[in-house]
Amino acid sequence: MGSSNSKSRGISKQQSQKEKKPDEEASDQLIEEVVCKTSDLQDGEMKAVDFGGSSILVVRENGKFSAVGAKCTHYGAPLAKGVLCNGRIRCPWHGACFNSTTGDIEDFPGLDSLPVYEVVVKEEDVVVKATKTSLSSSKRIKKMVKASTDDSRTFLIVGGGPASVSCAETLRQEGFCGKIIIATRETHLPFDKPKLSKSLDSTPEKLALRDVRFYEDSDIILRHELEVSL
């Protein structure tokens, strides 16, 4: 009897696990759609198109097609209204710049990169492929290294604004494994200060650029209520 009950419990557990798989499979389901014709875009042009229930940006440059997120990761401006030049997409609102092929952010303001999608040209059709998971977010954080005890270097960044956070993240993205310290006189996490003048009911907590866990995972040390004098 004990063996039978144990076996039944095992089957029940397996069935429970199988019940979760459809959701997981649905999120990783590959979407493949024809988004436009090759003739729809001339070289050096970009266009927002519908794909998988979302809007993405298709770019044609130097005879090649690419596809990235359609909204700027800074304040959500439509990048199709921006400028495409020499492999870079410039946001029409505040000038954030993204690589048109990789989606990586290359110029401030903003911290996050654009999601990028696979593009295949089949005769006259421009086909985009992506999973539902990749379409669920309009932002992407570039990969960063962790701190290493083998690296004795230290970068001290003064100030708790967006530029300081961008500097710290860039160091990690470019392979710096030493210690990174952001020193600020604020008591809050670094936040988007310009937004305080645009949304008067906001608070520093609501406007935090990153949460505590992000800094911990990235080995970026925050030191609050400090002032630096020369």
N, C-alpha and C positions, 0 to 999 in steps of 0.2 A: 504493500500500500504506500509506504514511504517513497519508494522509487517511482510509483505512478504519479503521486502528488508532485514530486520534484520535477518529473517530466512535464506535467501539465503547467507548472509554474514557468518552466523554461519556454514552452510554446507560447504562453501568454505574454512573456517578456518579449519574445521575438515578434509576435503580432503587434505589440505596442510600438516597438521600434519601427516596424514596417509602416505603421499608421503615420509616422512622422516623415517618412521619406518622400511622399508626394509633394509636400510643401517645399522640402529642400530641393527636390528635382525641379519644381516649378520656378524657384528663384534662380536656378542655374540653367534654365531652359534657354537654348540658343534661338535667337530671333534673327531671321534672315529675310531682308526685304529689298526690293528694287526701289530706290529713293528718288532717282531721276535718270534722265538720259545724258549721255556724254555731251550731247549738243546743247544741253540746258545751261552749261557753264562754259564761258570762254576762259582761256588761260589768264590767271590773275584775278579770277572772280571767286566769290563765296556766296553761299545761299543757305538759308534756314529751311529745313525740310522736316516733315513728320516721319517719325520712325518708332515703331513699337509703342505708340501712345505718347511719345515724348518728342520734343523738338531738338534736333541736332544741327550742327553746322557742317556743310560739305564744302570743301575747298579744292579748287583746281589751280595748280601752280607748277610750272615747268613740265606740263604734260602729265602730271600725276595727280591722283585724287586722294584726299584724306578726309577724315571725319572726326570732329571733336564736339565737346559740349557747346551749346548755343548761347549760354549766358555767362557773362563775366562773373568770376568767383568773388569779386569784391562786393558790388552792390546789385548784381543781377542784370546789368545792362545787356540789351540784345547785340551780340557781337556782329551780326550780319550788317548792322548799321555802322560798324567801325571801319577801320582801314586795314587792308591786306597788302603787305609789301615785304619782299625779300624773305619769305618764310615766316613772317610774324604777323600776328593779328593784334591790332591796337584797339582797345576799348574806346567807344565814342564818348563816354562820360568823364572818366578820370585818367585815361591813358594807360591803364594796366596793359601789359604786353605778354602775349602767349605764343609759343612755337606752334606753327600751323600743322606740323606733322606729329609731334610728340604730345602736344597739349601742355607742356611744361610752362610755368610762369617764368618770365625772364625779366620783367621790370615791374616795380612797385607802382601803385598801391595794390594791396591784396596779398594773400599768403598762399592760397591754394592753386593747384594746377587744374586744367580741364581734363575731364575724362576723355579717353581716345578710343576709337572703334575701328575694327578691321574693315577695310574696303577692298572689294574685288570688282574689276571691270569685266563684264561678260558681253562681248560684242558692243552693242550700244547702251547696255544697261549698267548703271552704277549700283552695285549691291553692297549693302552694309550688314555686318554681322556683329551681334553683341548678346550678352546674357541679360536677363531681366535684372539681375543684381547690379550689373554695371550701369544700367539705366536709372537705377533708383536714387542716385546722387548726382548732383551737378558739379561736385567738387572732388578733387583728388589731392592727397598729400604725397609729395615726393618721398621716396625712401631715404631714411636717415641712418647713419651709423650710431653706435652707442659709445659711451666713454670707455676708455681703457686705462688700466693702471700703468701700462707701459708708456703712456704719453704723459709727460710731466708738464706740458704747456698749459697755460690758463689764459682765457680771454675774459676780461671784465667789460661788460657792456653797461653803460650808464644811461638810465632812463627806462621807463616802463611803457613806452608807446609802441605803435605798430612797427616802426623802423627797427627798434631793438629786437623785437620778436623775429622779424624778418632776417635780421643779421644772425641771430642765434640759430635759426633753422637752416639758413644757407650754409653756415659752418658745418653743421651735421650732414647736410645733403652733399657737401663737397668732400666729405671724408675726414673732417677734423675730429679726433678721438680724445682730445684733451678736456680739461674742465671748462665749462661755460657758466658764467655767473651774470645774471641780470640784476643790477642794483637800482632800486627805485625808492623814491620817498613816499610813494603811494602805499596804502594798506591793502589795496585790491590787486587782483590779478591784472596783468596788462590788458587794457581794453581800448576799444575804438573811440577815441576822444572826439573826433569830428562829429560823430553821430549824436553826441549830447546836445549839440546846437540844432540838430535836425529833428530830433524826437525828444521833446522836453519831458516826457513822462518816463524816459529810460533811466536806468541805473547802471553803474559800473559792472555790477554782477551780470546784468542782462546782456551787456555789450562786451563781455570777456572774449578776447580773440581766441584763446584756447582754454580748456579746463585744466584742473590741477593734474589729472592723470596724464595728460599729454606731456607736460613738463617732466613729470616723473619718468615716463616711458622713454623720453628723449634725452634723459640725463642733463637737463637744463635746470640749473639751480636759481631760484628766485630769492632775493634778499630784499625785504620790505623795510620801509621807514628809515631809509639811509639817505644821507646827502653827501655829495662829493664836492670838495673844495680844492682849488688849485693854489 
